[in-house]
Amino acid sequence: MKTTSPADLLHEDLDTLLRTVRRHLHQYPEVGFHEVHTHRYLKEVLEMHGLEVHGPIARTGLYVDIVGDAAGPTVAYRSDIDALPTQDEKNVDYRSTVNGVAHLCGHDAHSAIAVGLALLLNERRELLPGTVRVFFQPNEEGIPSGAPAMIEDGVLDSVAAVFASHVDPTLATGCYGLISGPATASADRFTIRARGHASGHSARPHQSTDTVWIMSQIMSVLYQIVGRQSDARDTAIISICRMTGGEAFNVIPACAEIGGTLRCISNDERCVLQERMEHAARAIGQMHGAQVDVEFDIGSPPVHNAPELVSLVRDVILDTHGPDAIFEIPRPSMGGEDFAHYLQHVPGMLLRVGTSDGPATSHPLHDSCFDVDEAAIPLTSRILADILTRALTQAHVSTP
């Protein structure tokens, strides 16, 4: 594997260094919990610039502590390092070299932003009344994701507040999206299987258990649950995304299966909907003589941004870039983000980072041609350095 030597980056200016780091990671992506090269590369870059790296934790994660000259609390910044199992279709010289794996959700940019943040904070230790922990998390995309493993391995020990950012191709470079309270939805996967005693002939469905027909009724009921058996004021989405059954045109299969996602803004509604989905599916199966099994893969909870931390971030952006740099997000995203796991333990805030400067960088997240305007990377590192510095000095951030 051809690599960019971290030693070659020592004398680069910050913008060039972070662009090189991002492009290297983009060319050599790795999926969750397999980020071995990514871990080694980030570790070497950070160590070559004088930082002490801790890890691996959570298998392939790592972190650095920037300890200020004055005593104070510890605040943290989280980035993610895994790629998606999807083909990169961009026509650029830094496109993925790994078949079927690509950074199409911006985690390469997130990692480069975090590297820049760590280097900038390391240069201003004398201004830090406390410690900033910058950590790099594996497997944000998977279920179970990497955040619980990072927490179990102690990444939040002594941390009073945690911040994160996510690239946003709907916002222009230099613009930052803010929202208080619910910011993203929970993200759970479900699988429902209907089983009959045997397959049957399509000419005589009354002599068999028609699992496809039964599954069609289950699907219809699932789509009606949201807003009828849950509070319509608490946004939720049930999406069925896969269906499997038989192979033959004239055989009723003994088993049919569907799968999809349940996404909720409210954790309370999340529990209600899981219960109602399971009850409805089993009842329909029982009514028609099928054994129905319902399985949930529990993903991340909703992200809930602490209002006081959103206010802090807003003040920093206003002071440094003015009101035109802020986009007030009108409603939560129904996408999932495993940063939410950290917010079950400490207050935190997820910042949206504009990364679009034209059509090539406006493809949606997870699109096979997704790309970012790399000018946003050092710009965001600098803003985050100001945010984390100010967070240490705010009265509402105190040592737990």
DAVEN-V565323 format. One record per residue. N is the residue number from 1. RES is the residue in three letters. BURIAL is b if it has 16 or more other C-alpha atoms within 10 Angstrom, else e. Layout:
BEGIN
n=[N:N]
res=[RES:RES]
burial=[BURIAL:BURIAL]
END
This chain:
BEGIN
n=[1:2:3:4:5:6:7:8:9:10:11:12:13:14:15:16:17:18:19:20:21:22:23:24:25:26:27:28:29:30:31:32:33:34:35:36:37:38:39:40:41:42:43:44:45:46:47:48:49:50:51:52:53:54:55:56:57:58:59:60:61:62:63:64:65:66:67:68:69:70:71:72:73:74:75:76:77:78:79:80:81:82:83:84:85:86:87:88:89:90:91:92:93:94:95:96:97:98:99:100:101:102:103:104:105:106:107:108:109:110:111:112:113:114:115:116:117:118:119:120:121:122:123:124:125:126:127:128:129:130:131:132:133:134:135:136:137:138:139:140:141:142:143:144:145:146:147:148:149:150:151:152:153:154:155:156:157:158:159:160:161:162:163:164:165:166:167:168:169:170:171:172:173:174:175:176:177:178:179:180:181:182:183:184:185:186:187:188:189:190:191:192:193:194:195:196:197:198:199:200:201:202:203:204:205:206:207:208:209:210:211:212:213:214:215:216:217:218:219:220:221:222:223:224:225:226:227:228:229:230:231:232:233:234:235:236:237:238:239:240:241:242:243:244:245:246:247:248:249:250:251:252:253:254:255:256:257:258:259:260:261:262:263:264:265:266:267:268:269:270:271:272:273:274:275:276:277:278:279:280:281:282:283:284:285:286:287:288:289:290:291:292:293:294:295:296:297:298:299:300:301:302:303:304:305:306:307:308:309:310:311:312:313:314:315:316:317:318:319:320:321:322:323:324:325:326:327:328:329:330:331:332:333:334:335:336:337:338:339:340:341:342:343:344:345:346:347:348:349:350:351:352:353:354:355:356:357:358:359:360:361:362:363:364:365:366:367:368:369:370:371:372:373:374:375:376:377:378:379:380:381:382:383:384:385:386:387:388:389:390:391:392:393:394:395:396:397:398:399:400]
res=[MET:LYS:THR:THR:SER:PRO:ALA:ASP:LEU:LEU:HIS:GLU:ASP:LEU:ASP:THR:LEU:LEU:ARG:THR:VAL:ARG:ARG:HIS:LEU:HIS:GLN:TYR:PRO:GLU:VAL:GLY:PHE:HIS:GLU:VAL:HIS:THR:HIS:ARG:TYR:LEU:LYS:GLU:VAL:LEU:GLU:MET:HIS:GLY:LEU:GLU:VAL:HIS:GLY:PRO:ILE:ALA:ARG:THR:GLY:LEU:TYR:VAL:ASP:ILE:VAL:GLY:ASP:ALA:ALA:GLY:PRO:THR:VAL:ALA:TYR:ARG:SER:ASP:ILE:ASP:ALA:LEU:PRO:THR:GLN:ASP:GLU:LYS:ASN:VAL:ASP:TYR:ARG:SER:THR:VAL:ASN:GLY:VAL:ALA:HIS:LEU:CYS:GLY:HIS:ASP:ALA:HIS:SER:ALA:ILE:ALA:VAL:GLY:LEU:ALA:LEU:LEU:LEU:ASN:GLU:ARG:ARG:GLU:LEU:LEU:PRO:GLY:THR:VAL:ARG:VAL:PHE:PHE:GLN:PRO:ASN:GLU:GLU:GLY:ILE:PRO:SER:GLY:ALA:PRO:ALA:MET:ILE:GLU:ASP:GLY:VAL:LEU:ASP:SER:VAL:ALA:ALA:VAL:PHE:ALA:SER:HIS:VAL:ASP:PRO:THR:LEU:ALA:THR:GLY:CYS:TYR:GLY:LEU:ILE:SER:GLY:PRO:ALA:THR:ALA:SER:ALA:ASP:ARG:PHE:THR:ILE:ARG:ALA:ARG:GLY:HIS:ALA:SER:GLY:HIS:SER:ALA:ARG:PRO:HIS:GLN:SER:THR:ASP:THR:VAL:TRP:ILE:MET:SER:GLN:ILE:MET:SER:VAL:LEU:TYR:GLN:ILE:VAL:GLY:ARG:GLN:SER:ASP:ALA:ARG:ASP:THR:ALA:ILE:ILE:SER:ILE:CYS:ARG:MET:THR:GLY:GLY:GLU:ALA:PHE:ASN:VAL:ILE:PRO:ALA:CYS:ALA:GLU:ILE:GLY:GLY:THR:LEU:ARG:CYS:ILE:SER:ASN:ASP:GLU:ARG:CYS:VAL:LEU:GLN:GLU:ARG:MET:GLU:HIS:ALA:ALA:ARG:ALA:ILE:GLY:GLN:MET:HIS:GLY:ALA:GLN:VAL:ASP:VAL:GLU:PHE:ASP:ILE:GLY:SER:PRO:PRO:VAL:HIS:ASN:ALA:PRO:GLU:LEU:VAL:SER:LEU:VAL:ARG:ASP:VAL:ILE:LEU:ASP:THR:HIS:GLY:PRO:ASP:ALA:ILE:PHE:GLU:ILE:PRO:ARG:PRO:SER:MET:GLY:GLY:GLU:ASP:PHE:ALA:HIS:TYR:LEU:GLN:HIS:VAL:PRO:GLY:MET:LEU:LEU:ARG:VAL:GLY:THR:SER:ASP:GLY:PRO:ALA:THR:SER:HIS:PRO:LEU:HIS:ASP:SER:CYS:PHE:ASP:VAL:ASP:GLU:ALA:ALA:ILE:PRO:LEU:THR:SER:ARG:ILE:LEU:ALA:ASP:ILE:LEU:THR:ARG:ALA:LEU:THR:GLN:ALA:HIS:VAL:SER:THR:PRO]
burial=[e:e:e:e:e:b:e:e:b:e:e:e:e:b:b:e:b:b:b:b:b:b:b:b:b:b:b:b:b:b:b:b:b:b:b:b:b:b:b:e:b:b:b:b:b:b:e:e:b:e:b:e:b:e:b:b:b:b:b:b:b:b:b:b:b:b:b:b:e:e:e:b:b:b:b:b:b:b:b:b:b:b:b:b:b:b:b:b:e:e:e:e:e:e:b:b:b:b:e:e:b:b:b:b:b:b:b:b:b:b:b:b:b:b:b:b:b:b:b:b:b:b:e:e:b:e:b:b:b:b:b:b:b:b:b:b:b:b:b:b:b:b:b:e:b:b:b:b:b:b:b:e:b:e:b:b:e:e:b:b:b:b:b:b:b:b:b:b:b:b:b:b:b:b:b:b:b:b:b:b:e:b:b:b:b:b:b:b:b:b:b:b:b:b:b:b:e:e:b:b:e:b:e:e:e:e:e:b:b:b:b:b:e:b:b:e:e:b:b:e:e:b:e:e:b:b:e:e:e:b:e:e:e:e:b:b:b:b:b:b:e:e:e:e:b:b:e:e:e:e:b:b:b:b:b:b:b:b:b:b:b:b:b:b:b:b:e:e:b:b:e:e:b:b:e:b:b:b:e:b:b:b:e:b:b:e:e:e:b:b:b:b:e:b:e:b:e:e:b:b:b:b:b:b:b:b:e:e:b:b:e:b:b:b:b:b:b:e:e:e:e:e:e:e:b:b:b:e:e:e:e:b:e:b:e:b:b:b:b:b:b:b:b:e:e:b:b:b:b:b:b:b:b:b:b:b:b:e:e:e:b:b:b:e:b:b:b:b:b:b:b:b:b:b:b:b:b:b:b:b:b:b:b:b:b:b:b:b:b:b:b:b:b:e:e:e:b:b:e:e]
END
